Amino acid sequence: MGNATPLRGGYRIIALIVASAFFMEQLDSTIISTALPAMAQSLHADPVRMNFAMTAYLLSLAAFIPISGRIADRFGTRNTFRAAIALFVVSSVLCGLAQNLPWLIAARLLQGASGAMMVPVGRLVLLRTVEKSQLVSAMSWVLFPAMMGPAVGPLIGGFLTTYLSWHWIFYINVPIGLAGIALATVYIPDIRSDAPSTSFDYLGFVLSAAALASLIVGLEGLGHGGLSATTLSLLGAAGACALLYGWHSRRHPEPVLDFSLLRIPTFQVAMRGGLLYRVAYGGFPFLMPLMLQLGFGLSAAESGAITFAGAVGGLVMKAISVRFLRAFGYRNVMIWNGLLSALLLGLCGAFRPEWPLLAIYLLLLLGGLARSLQFNAYGTIVYADIPPARMSAATSLASTNQQMTAALGIGLAALALDFSMRALGHDSVRLSDFTVAFAAMGLLGALAVTQCLGLPADAGAELSGHGRESGTAGS
């Protein structure tokens, strides 16, 4: 996998370049959350309707990821990666210059589409150039921002909005993006697929995008307005488009989302278990800041500072996750660490204002450690047995799954809050409602473990080096 293209500067340089793009993409999924009231006032919009600015970004990310691998195969990884970063910078500037909500939504859609090109293509560069023995170490640098970005987003957004203006939550991407373009020009190899070109699956792209859009917008409507005719129509359309895509994909020689990859056991476990686990933790960046602000009465900056403890745990685990996987193997880590992280997620709902702040910090730190290890395990074993010729298809499907679950996690967390409020007869959200929501998400995380039980003991051994006396994992 890594012998065809020599790496200038080593795999860590490329991993850090890809990680910077990943950080920008993930940061912009949550950085807007603490700035919404100020943005609504500036744009003369209803603060509730500002949620569409968040939905537009996530929706565009999930919809356009499936075509990223195909574009990279045609135009080359370096050209595609640089163009995606440049478009992300331009769209960020357009977001900061927005004069009204429709302008902002349009710019966020463009921002999401460019983000959908950046990360999968960057990951594809690693998969096609890095040796399997070094992949876990390389991917740990890339996967960490997936957790770090949403965690620090509310903190950075609150700081910039308070001390500068909300416009700077978008302008912050400009220097990062320009540096990324310069570094990509020097270090990112220009890789193109050697496989014969086939016609692009336009119908599959439309059906999959329509299914994702209808599902995400429908779930958002379900959380805010209940079972309205519009919501039911959207959810019905999502189901219909999904069924049509399933029928179509079995007949197309190269579908935009190739579900035949699920026949590979490790890929199937990573996709199904990863979907449940990422949905469970996808609601965390939404629930925790909200609970700390509405339930504890803290400011946006204070709540962001507390949730940052989880990101610190993730940073520590990034440096040692390879050792855990080498020592215990993927199966043991994904089962036992999965149960631990699900328990820690559920316990977040037990937080109360009278708790010692140190205890909250400690639990969030432990949760961040466990979460980062589990993300790294799912994010690497998914490619353990993928043939090189199918890496583009695997990357597109895995990345779409990851972005879709982020949106689904927020939607299901909101649904859990709404269900608890209705069941307990609350007119407004209370701490007990957050307890119910965190418990539900924790149970979902535990359910993900059931998908890992069928893994063989030596699953992913070539990546982790587990069971080999002299094996290394490229730490």
N, C-alpha and C positions, 0 to 999 in steps of 0.2 A: 504493500500500500504506500510505502514511502520511499521507494528506490528510484522512481522515474524522474522526479524533479528535485535537484539539489536546493537546499534552503540557504538563503543568504542571511547570516546572523543567527541561525539556529531556530528551532521550533518555538522557543519561548518568546522571541521577538514577534513572530507572526501571531502567536496566541494572545499577546498583549494588545496588538493592533486590533484583532478581532474582538477582544474583550472591551476595548474602548467603544467600538461600534455597538456592541451588545449593551453596554452600560447606557449609552445615549438612548437607545431604543426602549429599554426597560424603565429608565428614569422618567421618560415622558409619559409612561402609562399611569403614574401616580403623582408626579410633581404638581400636576394641575389641581389636585384635590383640595389642598389647603388654600389655594388662591381663588376658588370659585366665587365667593362673595364679592371680593374686590373686582374681579373680572366682570361679574354681572352688573355691578354699579357702573363701571367704566363703559360697558357696551350697551347699557340701558336695556338689560334683559332680565327675565325672571331667573333667580338663582337655581330653581328646580330644573328649568330647561337647559341650564348649563351642563347637566349630565350628558347631553348629547355630544358635547365636545370630547368627553372621555370615551363614550361609546363609539364615536366615529373613528377614533384612533385604533382601538382594539379590533373593531370590525374590519378596517382596511388591512391591518396587519394579518389577521387570520385569512382574509379572502385572497390576498396577493402572494402569500408565501408559496402556494403550490406551483407557481410558474417561475420561481426564482432559480431553481436548478436548471430548468430548460434554457432560460436566458443566459445563465453563466456558461452552459455548454456551447451555446451558439456564439457569444461575443467574448468569451474568455473571463476568467475569474477576476483578473486585475481590473479590466475595463468596467465590468459590471459593479465590482465593489466600490471603485472610485466614483462612478456615476451615481450610485445609490447614496453614498455619503454626501456628495455635492447636492443632490436633490433634497436630502434630509436637512441640510444647512439652509437651503433656499426656503423650504417650506417652514422651517422654524422661524426665519425672519418674517415670513408672511403671517405666521401666527402672532408674532409680537406686534406687527403693524395693523392687526385686525381692528376694524372700526365698528363691526356689528357681529352678531352671533352667526348668521349664515356665512360670512367671510371666514370666521374662525373655524366653523365646521368644515368648510371646503379645504382650508389649509391643513387641518388635522387629518382629513382623508388622504391628502397628498403626502403628509408626513408619515402616516401609517404605511402607505404603499411603498415609499422609499425605505422605511425601516424593514419591511418585509423582504426587500432585496439584500439589505446589508448583512444581517446575521446568518441566514442560511448559506449564503455564498461564502462568507468568512469561515463558517464551520466546514463547508465543503473543501476549502483549501487545506485545512488541517487534516481532514479525513483522507485526502489524496496525497499528502506529502509526509505525514508523520508516521513513524513506525508504530505498530500496534503496542509494542512494549513501552512506548512513550506517550500513548494516547491518553491514558488516564490522567497523567500529570498535565499534559497540554490542555485537555478539556476542562480540568478543574479551574484553570485560569479563565476559560471562556464561560463556563457555567456559573461561576460565582456572581458575576454581575446580574444574572437572571434573578437572583435573590436580593442582591445588594441594591439594585436600582429601585425596585418598589419599596424597599425598606427605608432608604434615605430620601426618597422623593418628597414625601410630606414635610420632612424636616427642612430640606433645602428650599422647597416651595414656600413654606411659611417664613423662612428667614429672608429670602429675596423679596417676597411680597411686602413684608413688614418694613424692611430697611431700605429697599430700593423701589421697585414697582413690580407688578405682576408680569410686565413685558419681559423681564430678565429671566423668568423661568424658561423662556424659549431662546433668548439671546445667548444663554450659557452654552448652547450647543455649537455656536459658531466657532470659537477657538478650538474646541475639541475636534470638530469635524475637519477644519482646515489642517490641523496636525495629522489627523488620520489619513487624509488624502495624500499629504507629503510622504508619510511613512509607507503607505501602501504602494506608492510609485516606486519606492526603493526596494522594499522587502517582499511584497506579495508576488508570488510567481503567477504567470499567465497560463492557466491550465484550461484546455478545451477537451471535450469528450472525444474519445476515439471511436465511439459506437456509431453505427450508421444513423443518419438523420431520418426521422419519421415525421409525419404531419402532426402538428400540435393539436391537442384535444380541446378545442374551443368549447364544444358543447359541455364537456365534463367540467371545464373551468367555470362556465356560467352556472351550471347546476350546483356545484359545490359551493360557490360564492353565495348563490341565492339561499341555499340551505343554511349556511353559517349566518348570513345576515338576518334571515327570518327568525332563526333560533335565538340569537343574541338580543335582537330588538324585542322579540316576543317575550323573552324572560324578563327584560327590563320593564316592559309594560305590565307583566304579571306581578312584579314586585311593587309597582307604583299604583296601578289602577285596578288590580284584580282581574277576574275572568271576564273581560269585556269582549265584545264581538271582534274588535280589531286584534286583540291579543290572541284569541282563539284562531282567527284566520291566519295570523302570522305563524303560530305554532303548527297549524295544519299544513301550511305551505312549506315549512321547514321539513316536516315529515315526508310530504309528497316529493319534494326535490331530492331528499336523501334516498328514497326508494328508487326514483328514476335514475339517480347517479349510480346506485348499486347495480341496476340492470344494465346501464350503459357501460360501466367500467369493465364488466365481464366480457364485453364484445369489442372493446377498443384495444388495439395492439399495445398502446402506450398511454394508459389513462393518466390524467393530471395528478390524481392521488391513487397510487397503486396499492390497493388493499391485499393483493396477492402476497405482499411481503409478510403478512401476518402468518403465513405458513411456516416462517422461520421461528422456532420456539422462543429464542431469546428476544427477538424483535416483538413477538406477540406479548410476552410478559411485560416488557418495557412499555409498550403502548397502552395495554389495558390497565396494568397496575399504575403506570405513570399518570394516566388520565385521572384515575380516582384520587391518587395522592396529590396531584397538582391542583385539582379542583378543590380538595380539602384545604390546602394551604393558600390557594388563590384568593380565598376570602379573608385571609389574615390582614393584609394591608388595608382592607376596607373596615373590618370589624374593630381591630385594636385601636387605631386613632379615634374612631368614632366613640368607642366605649370610654376611653380616657377623657375625651372632651365633654361628651354629653352626660356620662355617668359619674365621672370624677370631678368635673368642672375645671379641667386643665386647659391651658391655651394650646393652640396648634403647635407652637414651638416646643412647649413642655412635653406634649404627647409624642411628638416626633423624637425628642431626645430619649424618651423611655424606650420606644420601640427600636431605637437604634442598637440597643443591647443585643437583639437577635442578629443584627448584621455583623456585630463584632464577633459573635460566636461563629458565624459563617466564615468570616475571614480567618479565624484560627483553624477551623476544620479544613479550609482549602489547602493549608500547608501539610496536613497530616492524613488526609483522606486516603491517599495511595497506600499508606502503611496499614490502615484498617482493612482495606480491601485485600491487600497481600496477605495479611495475617489470618483473616477469617473467611475470605472468599465472598463472592457476590451474594450467594444464597443466604448465608447466615446474616450478613449485614442487612440485606433487604428485608428479611423477616423480623429479626429482633430489633434492629434500629427503627424499622418502620412502626412496630408496636410502641416503642418508646416515644418516638416523635408524635404519634397520634395521641398518646396519653398526655404529653406536654401541651399539645394544642388544645385538647379538651379542658385542661386545667386552667387555661387562660381565662375561661369564663368564671372561675372562682375568685378572680382578683376583686378586691374591694378597697375603697379609699383608706380604710383603717389598717390595711396591710403595711408592714414595713417596706419602704421603697427598695431596700436591699433585697428582700425576698422576691419582689417582682422582677428586679433586674436579673437575679440569679436564674429564675425559671425561664425568662426570655433568652438569657445567654445559653442555657442548656438546650432550649428549643432550637436556637439558631445553629448550634453544633450538630444536633441530630438531623435537622432539616437539610443542612448543607451536604452532609454525608449521603443522605438519601437521594437528593437531587443529583449528586455526582454519580451515584451508582446507577440510577435510571438513565441518566444522560450519556453514559458511556457504554453500558451493556447493550443498549439498543443497536449499536453498530458492530457488536462483537462478531457476528457471523454473516454480515452483509458482503456479498461479492463486490469487488471494485466497480464493475460495470453498472451496478444498481445503487451506487452511493447517492446519486442525484435524487432518485426517486425516494430513497429512504430518508434523506435529509429533508425533503419537502414535506413528506408525511409526518415525520417526527416534529418538525418545527410548527406545522399547522396545528398539530395536537397540543403543543405547548402553549401557543398563543390562544387557542380556543378555550383551553382550560382556565386561563387567567380571567377571561371574561365570564365563563360559566361559574367560576368560584365566587366572583363578586355577586352575580345574579342569584346563586343559590344561598349565599349568606344573607342577602337582602330578603329573600323569600323566607328563610328561617326566622329572621327578626319579625317579619310581618305575621307569620303564623303564630309565633309566641305572643305577640301583642293581641291578636284576635282571640287566641285561646285563653289568655289570662285576663282579658277585658281591660287592657291598658289603652288609654287615649294617646299616650306618647311613649316612646321607647324608654325602658328602665333597665337597670342592671340585670334583673332576672331574665330579661329577654336576651341579653348578650350571653348569659349563662347557657340558655337553651341553644342559641346559635352556635356557640363554640363547641358544645357537646355534640351537636349534629355534625359539624365539620370534623371533629375528632373521630366519630364513629365512621365517617366516610374514609378517613385516613387509615383506620384499622382495617376496613374492608379491602383496601388496596393490597394488604399483606396476603390475602387469600390468593391473589394472582401470582405470588412469588413461590408458593408452596411446591409447585411442580418443577421448579428449576433443578437441574442436576447439580450435584455438589461441585463439579468442576466447571460450571457455567462461567464463561468469561475469564478462564484461567490464563489465556494468552495475553489478556489485557492487564490483569492484576498480578500475575506471577504467583498466585496462590497454589500451594502444593508442590512448588519447584524449589529444590534446595538452593539453586544459584540463580533463580529467576529474578529479574528486576522489572520494575514498572516505570522506570524513567523519572524518578522523583528528583 
